[in-house]
Amino acid sequence: MKRIETALLNSPDLDYRPFKIVVEKGMALLSGYLASEEEKRSALRIVESVKGIKGVKADIQVVNYKAYKDKS
């Protein structure tokens, strides 16, 4: 899991937000929130590239934080 967290933190493609990461038998389950579909695709690609990960399941919600900020 540390390798996944490190890969996500080091990615210039993501405005990293905390994820819940569970790895079981080489399958990674990611859950959390990201700001765009592009970031979601990038996160999945990054996790799939981590050594030892055979597949990724995602429960990632896309939330437009900027829209909420603009309303306040």
C-alpha positions as CSV (number, residue, x, y, z in Angstrom):
1,M,0.0,0.0,0.0
2,K,2.9,2.4,0.7
3,R,4.0,2.0,-2.9
4,I,0.6,3.0,-4.1
5,E,0.4,6.0,-1.8
6,T,3.9,7.1,-2.9
7,A,3.1,6.7,-6.6
8,L,-0.1,8.7,-6.2
9,L,1.6,11.5,-4.2
10,N,4.4,11.8,-6.7
11,S,2.2,12.1,-9.7
12,P,2.1,15.5,-11.4
13,D,-1.3,14.5,-12.9
14,L,-3.2,14.5,-9.6
15,D,-4.1,17.0,-7.0
16,Y,-3.7,14.2,-4.4
17,R,-6.5,13.7,-1.9
18,P,-6.5,10.9,0.6
19,F,-7.8,7.6,-0.7
20,K,-8.8,4.5,1.2
21,I,-6.5,1.8,-0.3
22,V,-7.1,-1.9,0.4
23,V,-4.9,-4.5,-1.3
24,E,-5.9,-8.1,-1.2
25,K,-4.2,-10.9,-3.3
26,G,-2.8,-8.3,-5.7
27,M,-6.1,-6.5,-6.3
28,A,-6.2,-2.9,-5.2
29,L,-9.5,-1.2,-4.1
30,L,-9.4,2.5,-4.2
31,S,-12.1,4.7,-2.7
32,G,-12.3,8.4,-2.3
33,Y,-12.9,11.6,-4.2
34,L,-11.2,13.4,-7.1
35,A,-11.9,16.6,-8.9
36,S,-12.2,15.2,-12.5
37,E,-12.6,12.1,-14.7
38,E,-9.1,12.8,-16.0
39,E,-7.7,12.6,-12.4
40,K,-9.7,9.4,-11.9
41,R,-8.3,7.8,-15.0
42,S,-4.8,8.9,-14.0
43,A,-5.1,7.5,-10.5
44,L,-6.2,4.1,-11.9
45,R,-3.4,4.1,-14.4
46,I,-0.9,4.9,-11.7
47,V,-2.1,2.2,-9.3
48,E,-2.2,-0.4,-12.2
49,S,1.5,0.3,-12.9
50,V,2.6,-0.4,-9.3
51,K,4.6,-3.6,-9.0
52,G,2.6,-6.5,-7.6
53,I,-0.8,-5.0,-8.5
54,K,-2.8,-7.3,-10.7
55,G,-5.9,-5.2,-11.0
56,V,-7.7,-2.2,-9.6
57,K,-11.3,-1.7,-8.5
58,A,-12.4,1.9,-8.0
59,D,-15.0,3.4,-5.9
60,I,-13.9,7.0,-6.7
61,Q,-16.4,9.8,-6.8
62,V,-15.8,12.8,-9.0
63,V,-16.6,16.0,-7.2
64,N,-16.1,19.4,-8.6
65,Y,-14.7,21.2,-5.6
66,K,-14.3,24.5,-7.5
67,A,-18.1,24.7,-8.1
68,Y,-18.7,24.4,-4.3
69,K,-16.1,27.1,-3.6
70,D,-17.6,29.4,-6.2
71,K,-21.1,29.2,-4.5
72,S,-19.8,30.3,-1.1
